[in-house]
Amino acid sequence: MDATPSPDFAALGLEPVLLAVVAELGFAQPTPVQIESIPALLAGRDVIGQSKTGSGKTAAFVLPILQGVALDARAPQALVLCPTRELCAQVAREVRKLGRRHSGLAVLELAGGQPIGPQLAALERGVHVVVGTPGRVLDHLGRGTLPVAAVATVVLDEADRMLDMGFGADVEKILRALPSERRTALFSATLPRGVRALGRTFQRDALPVTIDAPEQATRQIRQVCVAAEADEAFDALCWVLQRFPHESALIFCNFKASVLELVRRLAAAGIHAGRFDGDLDQFHRDQVLAMFRNQSVRLLVATDVAGRGLDVEGLDLVVNYELPQQPDVYVHRIGRTGRAGQPGLAVSLATSAQAGRLRTLEEAAGVTMETLARDARTSGARRVSEALRRPPSMETVLISGGRKDKVRAGDILGALTGEAGGLAGADIGRIEIQDRLSYVAVARGVAQHAVQQLNRGRIKGRRFKASLVGDAR
C-alpha cells in the first residue's frame, strides 16, 4: 500500500501571498517541522519544538508570523529571541525574504554590540517584527522604548543555547512583560530540564513537535575520527583537507588563541583562511561571514561563537581541530554540514588521551565514528597540494549601500551586467544585502573591473562607493 503523500504548503493553511513566495523561492514541499508547526501556530496554539538547525524551523515560525501581521499597524506584533547576534541576523534575513510580498514590512534587529541610536530611531518610526538578543531586548524594555502591547507572537529560537549562555533570567523577565494573550513558540535542538520548565511556566497546552532529535539528525552526517597527537594536529588537518575535497570547510577550535595560531600556521603554509571569534567586532564578523557564504573565503577557523546561527548553504566539511568538552557543542558543530537533507561530513582530530571523550561524543550523536588512519608520509604542510593553495574563484566587493538605501539584489546585478557594467551574469555570485552595506561575489579575474565600473556608475540613480574586501585578496 502506498504511503500517504506529504502535504504541500497550500494544505497547511497559508494565504496565497505566502504560497506565491514559497513557490518563488523554490520550496517544493514543507519539511516535517513545518508540517507539524505551521497549522498549530496559525490556529493560535503554542508549540514546543525539538529540531536541529537546517530542518526548516525558521520558516516554520516565520510564515505564521507573517500571516498574522497587520501592516497598517506600525507596532511590534512579533518578537523573536535568539542567543547570538549572528542568529538574529539570520532570522531577520529569513523574515525579510519570506515577507518580500508584504509591502512596507518593517523588521528590526535588536542585538547587543550594535549602536543603539539607529535602533531607537527605528522603534520611533514603528516596526512590525523584532528579532533580538535577550540582553538588548531587556535594555529597551527598561528604557520604555520597545512597545509590547501589540505583541501577539513570541518565539524563543535555540532556547537551550540561551539558557546555556546564562540568559534564563532575562528571558523570563521579557516573557513576563509581554501580553498574556499571545502564542508562544519555543524551538530548541535539545530539550533539557531548564527548557522544559520554561515551557511549562510560559506556555499553555503547547503542541510538542519532535523532529530530528540530535542523535537522529547526526546519523545523516558521515562522522570520521582521525588519530593525531597534539604535536601532529596541524599536519593531520592538512591531510584531512587534502583527503576530502571541498569548496568550503569550517574548522572549529576551543579558544580564540587557538584560532589565531591556526590561521597563522595555515597562512605560513600558503593556505588562506578567515577567522571568526569573539574578538571580532560586528562589522568584521558580518564581513567574514559574507565572504565565507559567497566562497571568496573557502576555509573559516572559528570558535563556538559560530557553532550556532551560522547559515551556509552547501557547507561540505566540518573539522573539529580541537574536540569540544560538551556533547551538545559537538552536535551543534557538526550540524553546520549536511543541512536540509543534503549529505554532510564531519572529521574530528583526537589524541590517544581523548578516547573517553570521543566515546561520550559518539553517544551524544548516536553513532560510532568511522576511524581513518593517515599516512604520515603524505601528511604535513610541506606536502600541501596546490589545490589547497589555490585562491578562491570569487572575490568579494563591498558596496556602501543596502536595504535602507532601497538597494536590491536586482539593482546591483543590473549595474554589473548592464551596458555600463559589461560583466557576464556568470561572473556574479551571491549578493547579500544588509541594512547599509551590500556584499557581492564577483569572479576573481574581473573583480577589479567590477569595482571600477560600480564607482563610475550609479545604482538606482545614486552613487555608492565600491571596494574589494581586503581579506579576500
PyMOL commands that set and color helices and strands:
alter all, ss='L'
color gray80, all
select helices_A, chain A and resi 9-12+16-24+32-42+57-68+85-98+116-125+134-143+159-164+168-177+193-202+214-220+230-243+256-268+282-293+304-306+327-334+339-341+352-365+376-378+381-383+386-389+403-405+409-417+425-427+444-456+470-472
alter helices_A, ss='H'
color red, helices_A
select strands_A, chain A and resi 47-50+78-81+107-110+129-132+153-157+183-188+207-210+221-227+249-252+274-276+299-302+317-320+344-350+370-372+394-399+428-433+438-443+466-468
alter strands_A, ss='S'
color yellow, strands_A
deselect
rebuild
show_as cartoon
